[in-house]
Amino acid sequence: MIEQKLDLSSFLKQLESLFAREKSYELNGDKNIIFKNIVELDNIPFQAPSHIANLDSTLMRLKKLATLKLDEIFEFVKLIRYFVYLKNQRAITDLKVTGAWLAKINIPESLQNILRYFNQKGELENGIFKDYDMLRHSLSIQQKNINDELKKILYSEKLQPFLVDSQIHFINQTQCILLKAGFVNVINGIILDRSQGGFFYLLPESIRQIYIKSDELRNLIEIELLKICADLSAIFHKQIPFLQFINNEFDKFDHIQARIQFAKQNNLEFILPNHKNQHIILKDFSHPILDNPKPIDLNFDKQLLLITGVNAGGKTMLLKSILSACFLSKHLIPFKINATLSNIPHYKHLQAIISDPQNSKNDISTFAGRMLDFSKILNQKEMLLGIDEIELGTDADEAASLYKVLLESLLDNHAKLIITTHHKRLAALMANDQRIMLAAALYDEKAQKPLFKFLYGSIGKSYAFETAARYNIPHSLIDRAKQNYGEDKEKLNLLIEKSAQLEIQLKNQILINEQKNEELNKKIKRLDEERQANKETLDKHKQELQKTYDNALKALRVELKNMPSIHRAINNANAILQKTKNQTPYIPTPKTLKIGDRIKYGQNKGIILNISKNKDYLIELESGMRLKVDSSHLKPMGKDTQKLIKTKTPIIPHTSKVHLDLHGLRVEEARERLDKFLSDSLLSGFDEVLVFHGIGSGILARMVKEFLSDHPRVVSFEDAPPNMGGFGAKLIRL
């Protein structure tokens, strides 16, 4: 299994644990549409389905006209109920793709009726099947009779000398009492067992008779239950095509919801495989098996990536990471990556030749096993292939020549390849092929350890001698090994190493220069923007000064023409001031308003109905509308100038309630309903109302708090008491 070779098994099990019922992680259906479902539902809060049993075998039995058990029928009920829940979520049904999919699921009325037969525990509701209810009621009465009879016996004066204790004991799920020897003359019954102390567990005869009646009732209940199951199964028989359809659709949605949950729980992202762009671009990718990974950045735009370099330097993990990213993307499984800056192509086939294929039982050597693996994939199309330690098991020079031909054949078939090797012979043979991209694992010689970084476009050194020294191999043995290795090969390695170092320095210098150039360009751009802004500000000030000058000049000309009239106006004003100088201004005496007074509120006439402790006045206008207002908005009316206001029945909206439920609404729809609800409540004269918004992601709660804070007629609001909704509701005073 490729997921095991890529170390993804535990990661996939985490995903599978979120399924409502056990299934493989592999998806069926159009992945483009499923991806659109995921994108749409990613920001919509919804309830995940509860556990539902696999119904494939149940459907097979149903096709054979079998009568299902009650719990089997309830599994279908749970499945259908979940789709009813989804279809009732406005936020989901309004989605373009997901909403259209749900609209096609039309639940037959006969099945909808069955939904109301069951409670959430899978038990039949009372009031649906009268005979069944009557039998269950009779059984409960018998159980009560048992309890009453036991209490009566335990408190019997004749039996007190023989009672070991006053407890009711259970032997084989049968209620009984514990007695001392000699009780036979006082009470009749059946001895069920003896205690370690030699006492007797007695089932009194009167209790035994009740148990007999209870057993008869249980048998009748089972017979009645079988009839009910037969009737419900008959309805299911007629709806087998729909049940098969919705069973498959549930698995489809189960895949979607589990992936969304998985992504949210672990901060993962989705990537849809690209059928057009064949470049593998990874940005900030991390393999799921690593605890503290160094994120990988890769732009693999060639056909073959050949990875060389130091032992234990991360070559195999880079190979597994690239294959893992493509594998997870192929199955629409989220993982750690910057999805916006990444691109993963679509591959029909994913192959990994990683483990040692040697098999002593079948007499297959390592090299023979590799050849067998190659023989199976040489003619495959649309393939991504990863091979770890390609020359494993044979002479490196011979293997290099052989694998060069095999790899070129795969490249001619348009396969995408990732190869790791310790040997540089194959890399040297294929380095000039334009379809190949080289990568070298880097090594820190000072610290004598791998850097787990890669230099692209270069062949790496294996650092076998340095690695041996790091693991305490004596230097004398390492020196002898170097002599055996030969000076020419060592010089070649030194040249490769120097070339790699020079390339690193060059790349670093280029990076530094690019950063400096970018900073200079930013400064130039910023200075140009400041210069343009200063110019615009200066032009604006010039225009304002010119406009002010023109207006002042125009006003001066008008004033010069009107000088005589100004003098006359001043004289008239002085005369008026002298006339009114000694007059006392009229200050109206404030009038205290009370219940029953007629008042004027703006342009409307009304009467005061009530005055609260907070000095809020409840008034009724001529139109019948009632309002709570402050006294500063009211004016008293004289008796002689106004007609009496006739009392009218208040106009209270027929939808007025003291509570409002916003669960499942979008923010805009919830705001509109809340606004209308408060208006209706004010018209109805309510002093206190309750609004349920739920906890969830906190979006609705935040909107309600902001809306109430800005509303002019809201006196105060606070979280409701626990028995009225707690943090998921607001108690509002108007």
QUISULWO-V113601 format. One record per residue. N is the residue number from 1. SS is DSSP state (2 for helix, 1 for strand, 0 for the rest). PHI is phi in whole degrees, -180 to 180 (none if undefined). Layout:
N_SS_PHI, N_SS_PHI
This chain:
1_0_none, 2_2_-65, 3_2_-64, 4_2_-72, 5_2_-63, 6_0_-94, 7_0_60, 8_0_-110, 9_2_-60, 10_2_-66, 11_2_-64, 12_2_-69, 13_2_-65, 14_2_-61, 15_2_-64, 16_2_-64, 17_0_-68, 18_0_-92, 19_0_-70, 20_0_-72, 21_0_-148, 22_0_-64, 23_0_-166, 24_0_-76, 25_0_-72, 26_0_-70, 27_0_-95, 28_0_-117, 29_0_108, 30_0_-72, 31_2_-69, 32_2_-64, 33_2_-70, 34_2_-62, 35_2_-63, 36_2_-64, 37_2_-59, 38_2_-63, 39_2_-62, 40_2_-66, 41_2_-84, 42_0_-60, 43_0_-105, 44_0_-106, 45_0_-72, 46_0_-151, 47_0_-85, 48_0_-71, 49_0_-69, 50_0_-77, 51_0_-63, 52_0_-131, 53_0_-70, 54_0_-69, 55_0_-107, 56_2_-62, 57_2_-68, 58_2_-64, 59_2_-65, 60_2_-63, 61_2_-67, 62_2_-65, 63_2_-63, 64_0_-90, 65_0_64, 66_0_-75, 67_0_-92, 68_0_-79, 69_0_-77, 70_2_-62, 71_2_-68, 72_2_-69, 73_2_-63, 74_2_-66, 75_2_-63, 76_2_-65, 77_2_-61, 78_2_-61, 79_2_-63, 80_2_-67, 81_2_-59, 82_2_-67, 83_2_-70, 84_2_-62, 85_2_-60, 86_2_-62, 87_2_-69, 88_0_-93, 89_0_-90, 90_2_-60, 91_2_-63, 92_2_-86, 93_2_-67, 94_0_-79, 95_0_-69, 96_2_-65, 97_2_-83, 98_2_-65, 99_2_-63, 100_2_-65, 101_2_-65, 102_2_-67, 103_2_-64, 104_0_-80, 105_0_-92, 106_0_-102, 107_0_-80, 108_0_-58, 109_2_-62, 110_2_-63, 111_2_-77, 112_2_-63, 113_2_-65, 114_2_-66, 115_2_-58, 116_0_-80, 117_0_-76, 118_1_-117, 119_0_-88, 120_0_-67, 121_0_-89, 122_0_89, 123_0_-93, 124_1_-70, 125_0_-72, 126_0_-70, 127_0_90, 128_0_-94, 129_0_-116, 130_2_-66, 131_2_-63, 132_2_-64, 133_2_-63, 134_2_-64, 135_2_-65, 136_2_-65, 137_2_-65, 138_2_-62, 139_2_-64, 140_2_-67, 141_2_-66, 142_2_-63, 143_2_-66, 144_2_-66, 145_2_-63, 146_2_-61, 147_2_-63, 148_2_-65, 149_2_-66, 150_2_-64, 151_2_-62, 152_2_-62, 153_2_-67, 154_2_-63, 155_0_-96, 156_0_-69, 157_0_-66, 158_0_-65, 159_0_-88, 160_2_-55, 161_2_-64, 162_2_-102, 163_1_-75, 164_0_-76, 165_0_-153, 166_0_-102, 167_0_-89, 168_0_-98, 169_1_-103, 170_1_-121, 171_1_-123, 172_0_54, 173_0_64, 174_1_-113, 175_1_-75, 176_1_-154, 177_1_-123, 178_1_-105, 179_1_-125, 180_0_-84, 181_0_-65, 182_0_98, 183_2_-80, 184_2_-63, 185_2_-83, 186_0_-106, 187_0_-145, 188_0_-96, 189_1_173, 190_1_-116, 191_1_-80, 192_1_-89, 193_1_-171, 194_1_-122, 195_0_-83, 196_0_-65, 197_0_-85, 198_0_90, 199_0_-86, 200_1_-115, 201_1_-88, 202_1_-112, 203_1_-96, 204_1_-58, 205_2_-60, 206_2_-64, 207_2_-71, 208_2_-62, 209_2_-64, 210_2_-68, 211_2_-61, 212_2_-63, 213_2_-63, 214_2_-64, 215_2_-64, 216_2_-63, 217_2_-66, 218_2_-64, 219_2_-64, 220_2_-66, 221_2_-64, 222_2_-62, 223_2_-65, 224_2_-66, 225_2_-66, 226_2_-64, 227_2_-64, 228_2_-62, 229_2_-62, 230_2_-65, 231_2_-64, 232_2_-68, 233_2_-64, 234_2_-63, 235_2_-66, 236_2_-64, 237_2_-56, 238_2_-74, 239_0_-116, 240_2_-58, 241_2_-58, 242_2_-67, 243_2_-63, 244_2_-65, 245_2_-62, 246_2_-71, 247_2_-64, 248_2_-69, 249_2_-66, 250_2_-64, 251_2_-61, 252_2_-62, 253_2_-70, 254_2_-62, 255_2_-60, 256_2_-67, 257_2_-66, 258_2_-66, 259_2_-65, 260_2_-66, 261_2_-59, 262_2_-60, 263_2_-65, 264_2_-69, 265_2_-66, 266_2_-117, 267_0_57, 268_0_-111, 269_1_-128, 270_0_-101, 271_0_-134, 272_0_-88, 273_0_-56, 274_1_-97, 275_0_-84, 276_0_-104, 277_0_-90, 278_0_-94, 279_0_-85, 280_1_-90, 281_1_-120, 282_1_-115, 283_1_-127, 284_1_60, 285_1_-84, 286_0_-131, 287_0_-69, 288_0_-59, 289_0_-76, 290_0_-86, 291_0_-78, 292_0_-126, 293_0_-78, 294_0_-88, 295_0_-57, 296_1_-98, 297_1_-117, 298_1_-149, 299_1_-125, 300_1_-99, 301_0_-105, 302_0_-104, 303_0_-89, 304_1_-132, 305_1_-107, 306_1_-107, 307_1_-106, 308_1_-123, 309_1_124, 310_0_-61, 311_0_-64, 312_0_54, 313_0_-99, 314_0_102, 315_2_-63, 316_2_-65, 317_2_-68, 318_2_-64, 319_2_-60, 320_2_-64, 321_2_-65, 322_2_-64, 323_2_-63, 324_2_-64, 325_2_-60, 326_2_-69, 327_2_-65, 328_2_-66, 329_2_-64, 330_2_-59, 331_0_-101, 332_0_52, 333_0_-104, 334_0_-71, 335_1_-155, 336_0_-80, 337_0_-170, 338_0_-88, 339_2_-65, 340_2_-64, 341_2_-101, 342_0_-115, 343_1_-145, 344_0_-128, 345_1_-72, 346_0_-91, 347_0_-127, 348_0_-69, 349_1_-125, 350_1_-120, 351_1_-127, 352_1_-136, 353_1_-109, 354_0_-120, 355_0_-78, 356_0_-73, 357_0_-82, 358_0_-59, 359_1_-141, 360_0_-66, 361_0_-63, 362_0_-97, 363_0_57, 364_1_-114, 365_0_-80, 366_2_-60, 367_2_-66, 368_2_-62, 369_2_-63, 370_2_-65, 371_2_-64, 372_2_-64, 373_2_-61, 374_2_-65, 375_2_-62, 376_2_-83, 377_2_-121, 378_0_-60, 379_0_-106, 380_0_-76, 381_0_-106, 382_0_50, 383_1_-118, 384_1_-111, 385_1_-124, 386_1_-119, 387_1_-127, 388_0_-99, 389_0_54, 390_0_-65, 391_0_-88, 392_0_-58, 393_0_97, 394_0_-154, 395_0_-61, 396_2_-65, 397_2_-68, 398_2_-64, 399_2_-63, 400_2_-60, 401_2_-66, 402_2_-68, 403_2_-69, 404_2_-59, 405_2_-67, 406_2_-64, 407_2_-68, 408_2_-64, 409_2_-65, 410_2_-65, 411_2_-64, 412_2_-65, 413_0_-88, 414_0_66, 415_0_-79, 416_1_-104, 417_1_-126, 418_1_-129, 419_1_-124, 420_1_-118, 421_0_-157, 422_0_-89, 423_0_-100, 424_2_-94, 425_2_-63, 426_2_-64, 427_2_-62, 428_2_-66, 429_2_-65, 430_2_-105, 431_0_-63, 432_0_-84, 433_0_-75, 434_0_-67, 435_0_-86, 436_1_-111, 437_1_-118, 438_1_-96, 439_1_-144, 440_1_-119, 441_1_-73, 442_1_-92, 443_1_-135, 444_1_-93, 445_0_-70, 446_0_-67, 447_0_-83, 448_0_54, 449_1_-156, 450_1_-65, 451_1_-94, 452_1_57, 453_1_-127, 454_1_-132, 455_1_-106, 456_1_-86, 457_0_91, 458_0_-139, 459_0_-97, 460_0_-97, 461_0_-93, 462_0_-78, 463_0_54, 464_2_-66, 465_2_-66, 466_2_-66, 467_2_-66, 468_2_-63, 469_2_-66, 470_2_-65, 471_0_-101, 472_0_69, 473_0_-74, 474_0_-55, 475_2_-65, 476_2_-63, 477_2_-70, 478_2_-66, 479_2_-63, 480_2_-62, 481_2_-64, 482_2_-64, 483_2_-64, 484_2_-65, 485_2_-65, 486_0_103, 487_2_-68, 488_2_-62, 489_2_-67, 490_2_-66, 491_2_-63, 492_2_-62, 493_2_-65, 494_2_-64, 495_2_-64, 496_2_-63, 497_2_-64, 498_2_-63, 499_2_-60, 500_2_-64, 501_2_-64, 502_2_-63, 503_2_-65, 504_2_-61, 505_2_-62, 506_2_-63, 507_2_-63, 508_2_-63, 509_2_-65, 510_2_-61, 511_2_-63, 512_2_-63, 513_2_-64, 514_2_-64, 515_2_-64, 516_2_-63, 517_2_-62, 518_2_-65, 519_2_-63, 520_2_-63, 521_2_-62, 522_2_-65, 523_2_-64, 524_2_-60, 525_2_-63, 526_2_-65, 527_2_-65, 528_2_-62, 529_2_-66, 530_2_-65, 531_2_-62, 532_2_-65, 533_2_-65, 534_2_-63, 535_2_-63, 536_2_-64, 537_2_-64, 538_2_-63, 539_2_-63, 540_2_-65, 541_2_-63, 542_2_-61, 543_2_-64, 544_2_-66, 545_2_-64, 546_2_-64, 547_2_-65, 548_2_-61, 549_2_-62, 550_2_-63, 551_2_-65, 552_2_-64, 553_2_-65, 554_2_-66, 555_2_-64, 556_2_-63, 557_2_-63, 558_2_-64, 559_2_-65, 560_2_-64, 561_2_-71, 562_0_-102, 563_2_-56, 564_2_-60, 565_2_-66, 566_2_-66, 567_2_-61, 568_2_-64, 569_2_-64, 570_2_-65, 571_2_-63, 572_2_-62, 573_2_-64, 574_2_-63, 575_2_-66, 576_2_-64, 577_2_-63, 578_2_-65, 579_2_-71, 580_2_-98, 581_0_-63, 582_0_-95, 583_0_-86, 584_0_-85, 585_0_-67, 586_0_-80, 587_0_-116, 588_0_-66, 589_0_-77, 590_0_-63, 591_0_-109, 592_0_-77, 593_0_-89, 594_0_-141, 595_0_-60, 596_0_99, 597_0_-66, 598_1_-87, 599_1_-137, 600_1_-123, 601_1_-117, 602_0_67, 603_0_-98, 604_1_-107, 605_1_-104, 606_1_-164, 607_1_-140, 608_1_-83, 609_1_-98, 610_1_-160, 611_1_-130, 612_0_-81, 613_0_-63, 614_0_-86, 615_0_64, 616_1_-90, 617_1_-102, 618_1_-91, 619_1_-118, 620_1_-124, 621_1_-85, 622_0_-60, 623_0_-74, 624_0_97, 625_0_-75, 626_1_-109, 627_1_-138, 628_1_-104, 629_1_-137, 630_1_-85, 631_2_-63, 632_2_-67, 633_2_-92, 634_1_-111, 635_1_-127, 636_1_-70, 637_0_-116, 638_0_-73, 639_0_-73, 640_0_-82, 641_0_-99, 642_0_-125, 643_0_-83, 644_0_-65, 645_0_-88, 646_0_-77, 647_0_-73, 648_0_-117, 649_0_-68, 650_0_-61, 651_0_-85, 652_0_-110, 653_0_-55, 654_0_-66, 655_0_-95, 656_0_-63, 657_0_-139, 658_0_-91, 659_1_-145, 660_1_-140, 661_1_-110, 662_0_-104, 663_0_-56, 664_0_81, 665_0_-90, 666_0_-73, 667_2_-61, 668_2_-66, 669_2_-65, 670_2_-64, 671_2_-64, 672_2_-64, 673_2_-65, 674_2_-66, 675_2_-62, 676_2_-65, 677_2_-62, 678_2_-67, 679_2_-63, 680_2_-61, 681_2_-65, 682_2_-65, 683_2_-64, 684_2_-82, 685_0_80, 686_0_-72, 687_0_-91, 688_1_-148, 689_1_-133, 690_1_-128, 691_1_-123, 692_1_-95, 693_0_-121, 694_0_77, 695_0_-102, 696_0_45, 697_0_-83, 698_0_91, 699_2_-68, 700_2_-65, 701_2_-60, 702_2_-66, 703_2_-63, 704_2_-61, 705_2_-62, 706_2_-65, 707_2_-64, 708_2_-66, 709_2_-65, 710_2_-95, 711_0_-77, 712_0_-70, 713_0_-102, 714_0_-89, 715_0_-74, 716_1_-163, 717_1_-152, 718_1_-158, 719_1_-61, 720_0_-69, 721_0_-60, 722_2_-55, 723_2_-76, 724_2_-117, 725_0_126, 726_2_58, 727_2_-68, 728_2_-91, 729_1_-149, 730_1_-125, 731_1_-97, 732_1_-117, 733_1_-108, 734_0_-106
